[in-house]
């Protein structure tokens, strides 16, 4: 399990969340409801962990929307801070780039 995702989950449950402007644009362009991401973060699956990312620890995770659709999101915590959890980006994964279960990048 990812320490970063564990911390993100705790912050989301405590309602300590910020959505980046980039994420707002991506949510709109992919017709993703932020509520789906917030509600499903407790069951999110780590795809890639970036604990030493230059802007602060971050993690790419697989979420499932209320309708069962697969969603990818990058969550992070700004370097030098303990909160809030920051939704950096989110998108509907492209089947041509990901495995059928959207967990592994295709070569």
TORVEX-975667 format. One record per residue (C-alpha): residue number from 1; residue in three letters; x, y, z. Coordinates in steps of 0.001 Angstrom, whole numbers, plus 500000, padded with zeros to 6 digits. Example, Ala and Ser with C-alpha at 12.3 -4.5 7.8 and 13.67 -1.06 7.14 Angstrom:
# TORVEX-975667
+-----+------+--------+--------+--------+
:  nr : rest :      X :      Y :      Z :
+-----+------+--------+--------+--------+
:   1 :  ALA : 512300 : 495500 : 507800 :
:   2 :  SER : 513670 : 498940 : 507140 :
+-----+------+--------+--------+--------+
# end
This chain:
# TORVEX-975667
+-----+------+--------+--------+--------+
:  nr : rest :      X :      Y :      Z :
+-----+------+--------+--------+--------+
:   1 :  UNK : 500000 : 500000 : 500000 :
:   2 :  UNK : 501124 : 503533 : 499320 :
:   3 :  UNK : 501810 : 505861 : 502253 :
:   4 :  UNK : 500796 : 508736 : 499994 :
:   5 :  UNK : 497434 : 507159 : 499169 :
:   6 :  UNK : 496841 : 506368 : 502842 :
:   7 :  UNK : 497399 : 510055 : 503708 :
:   8 :  UNK : 495207 : 511185 : 500768 :
:   9 :  UNK : 492385 : 508929 : 501976 :
:  10 :  UNK : 492617 : 510366 : 505501 :
:  11 :  UNK : 492526 : 513924 : 504174 :
:  12 :  UNK : 489591 : 513247 : 501841 :
:  13 :  UNK : 487613 : 511637 : 504673 :
:  14 :  UNK : 488371 : 514748 : 506790 :
:  15 :  UNK : 487142 : 516920 : 503867 :
:  16 :  UNK : 490557 : 518533 : 503459 :
:  17 :  UNK : 490592 : 518661 : 499664 :
:  18 :  UNK : 491659 : 521121 : 496992 :
:  19 :  UNK : 490993 : 520699 : 493289 :
:  20 :  UNK : 493601 : 522243 : 491008 :
:  21 :  UNK : 492484 : 524434 : 488114 :
:  22 :  UNK : 493916 : 521838 : 485749 :
:  23 :  UNK : 491767 : 519167 : 487408 :
:  24 :  UNK : 488646 : 521339 : 487113 :
:  25 :  UNK : 489258 : 521610 : 483357 :
:  26 :  UNK : 489931 : 517876 : 483006 :
:  27 :  UNK : 486844 : 516946 : 485015 :
:  28 :  UNK : 484705 : 519092 : 482734 :
:  29 :  UNK : 486299 : 517876 : 479496 :
:  30 :  UNK : 485905 : 514213 : 480501 :
:  31 :  UNK : 482426 : 514644 : 482051 :
:  32 :  UNK : 483654 : 513374 : 485414 :
:  33 :  UNK : 481853 : 514301 : 488614 :
:  34 :  UNK : 484173 : 515261 : 491439 :
:  35 :  UNK : 481735 : 513521 : 493792 :
:  36 :  UNK : 482570 : 510210 : 492080 :
:  37 :  UNK : 486260 : 510671 : 492834 :
:  38 :  UNK : 485755 : 511786 : 496419 :
:  39 :  UNK : 483287 : 508987 : 497171 :
:  40 :  UNK : 485465 : 506293 : 495617 :
:  41 :  UNK : 488888 : 507298 : 496932 :
:  42 :  UNK : 488601 : 504889 : 499867 :
:  43 :  UNK : 488525 : 502003 : 497360 :
:  44 :  UNK : 491034 : 503491 : 494913 :
:  45 :  UNK : 493812 : 501233 : 493627 :
:  46 :  UNK : 497395 : 502468 : 493298 :
:  47 :  UNK : 498707 : 502323 : 489740 :
:  48 :  UNK : 501862 : 504414 : 490122 :
:  49 :  UNK : 503352 : 505946 : 493251 :
:  50 :  UNK : 505526 : 509060 : 493144 :
:  51 :  UNK : 506663 : 509590 : 496764 :
:  52 :  UNK : 509622 : 511771 : 495740 :
:  53 :  UNK : 507854 : 513868 : 493095 :
:  54 :  UNK : 509403 : 517359 : 492945 :
:  55 :  UNK : 506132 : 519135 : 493791 :
:  56 :  UNK : 505336 : 516793 : 496678 :
:  57 :  UNK : 504269 : 513166 : 496991 :
:  58 :  UNK : 501676 : 512083 : 494445 :
:  59 :  UNK : 499928 : 508928 : 493339 :
:  60 :  UNK : 498090 : 507801 : 490178 :
:  61 :  UNK : 495070 : 505757 : 491158 :
:  62 :  UNK : 492229 : 503848 : 489569 :
:  63 :  UNK : 488768 : 504851 : 490750 :
:  64 :  UNK : 485354 : 503499 : 489796 :
:  65 :  UNK : 482501 : 505949 : 489245 :
:  66 :  UNK : 479059 : 505271 : 490687 :
:  67 :  UNK : 478050 : 503803 : 487309 :
:  68 :  UNK : 481074 : 501458 : 487353 :
:  69 :  UNK : 483156 : 503414 : 484825 :
:  70 :  UNK : 486918 : 503354 : 485308 :
:  71 :  UNK : 488565 : 506672 : 486132 :
:  72 :  UNK : 492183 : 507616 : 486663 :
:  73 :  UNK : 493178 : 510416 : 489009 :
:  74 :  UNK : 496411 : 511865 : 490285 :
:  75 :  UNK : 496251 : 513008 : 493888 :
:  76 :  UNK : 499051 : 514698 : 495767 :
:  77 :  UNK : 500110 : 516712 : 498757 :
:  78 :  UNK : 501994 : 519924 : 498052 :
:  79 :  UNK : 505668 : 519770 : 499004 :
:  80 :  UNK : 506350 : 521135 : 502475 :
:  81 :  UNK : 502723 : 520757 : 503622 :
:  82 :  UNK : 500660 : 518116 : 505379 :
:  83 :  UNK : 497289 : 519070 : 503881 :
:  84 :  UNK : 495064 : 519355 : 501907 :
:  85 :  UNK : 494846 : 516443 : 499480 :
:  86 :  UNK : 495112 : 517971 : 496021 :
:  87 :  UNK : 493321 : 516501 : 493040 :
:  88 :  UNK : 495891 : 517235 : 490351 :
:  89 :  UNK : 494151 : 515689 : 487345 :
:  90 :  UNK : 491561 : 513099 : 486391 :
:  91 :  UNK : 490546 : 511445 : 483159 :
:  92 :  UNK : 488784 : 508495 : 481593 :
:  93 :  UNK : 491602 : 506116 : 480622 :
:  94 :  UNK : 492102 : 505489 : 476916 :
:  95 :  UNK : 491703 : 501755 : 476125 :
:  96 :  UNK : 494362 : 502043 : 473408 :
:  97 :  UNK : 496918 : 503072 : 476054 :
:  98 :  UNK : 495899 : 500839 : 478975 :
:  99 :  UNK : 495212 : 497151 : 479592 :
: 100 :  UNK : 491582 : 495971 : 479582 :
: 101 :  UNK : 491333 : 496493 : 483359 :
: 102 :  UNK : 492998 : 499955 : 483087 :
: 103 :  UNK : 495678 : 498980 : 485607 :
: 104 :  UNK : 498722 : 498651 : 483348 :
: 105 :  UNK : 500075 : 500866 : 480583 :
: 106 :  UNK : 500399 : 499127 : 477241 :
: 107 :  UNK : 503936 : 498966 : 475825 :
+-----+------+--------+--------+--------+
# end
